[in-house]
Amino acid sequence: MALRKYRTDAAVAANEAETAQTGSPAYWICLALLLATTALAARIASLW
């Protein structure tokens, strides 16, 4: 039973860590870079 409680606590901690990362500035910077890269790739592809 202790193993089950440990796994549940670990899952809760991982879930909280995931939601905390979504609000971090690094998350938004990476997302913006990904969108900019996609836009640049689309622009280059449209020139060909």
C-alpha positions as CSV (number, residue, x, y, z in Angstrom):
1,M,0.0,0.0,0.0
2,A,2.9,2.4,0.7
3,L,4.2,1.9,-2.9
4,R,0.8,3.0,-4.2
5,K,0.8,6.1,-2.0
6,Y,4.3,6.9,-3.2
7,R,3.3,6.6,-6.8
8,T,0.3,8.8,-6.3
9,D,2.4,11.4,-4.6
10,A,4.9,11.3,-7.4
11,A,2.2,11.7,-10.0
12,V,0.8,14.7,-8.2
13,A,4.2,16.3,-7.9
14,A,4.9,15.7,-11.6
15,N,1.6,17.2,-12.5
16,E,2.3,20.3,-10.4
17,A,5.7,20.7,-11.9
18,E,4.2,20.5,-15.4
19,T,1.7,23.2,-14.7
20,A,4.4,25.4,-13.2
21,Q,6.6,25.1,-16.3
22,T,3.7,26.2,-18.6
23,G,3.8,29.6,-16.9
24,S,7.5,30.0,-17.0
25,P,9.1,32.6,-19.4
26,A,11.4,29.9,-20.9
27,Y,8.3,28.0,-22.1
28,W,6.9,31.0,-23.9
29,I,10.3,31.9,-25.4
30,C,10.7,28.3,-26.8
31,L,7.1,28.4,-28.2
32,A,7.8,31.8,-29.9
33,L,11.0,30.5,-31.4
34,L,9.2,27.4,-32.7
35,L,6.5,29.5,-34.3
36,A,9.1,31.9,-35.8
37,T,11.0,28.9,-37.2
38,T,7.8,27.5,-38.7
39,A,6.9,30.9,-40.2
40,L,10.4,31.2,-41.7
41,A,10.2,27.7,-43.2
42,A,6.9,28.5,-44.7
43,R,8.2,31.7,-46.2
44,I,11.2,29.9,-47.7
45,A,9.1,27.2,-49.1
46,S,6.7,29.7,-50.7
47,L,9.7,31.2,-52.6
48,W,10.5,27.9,-54.3
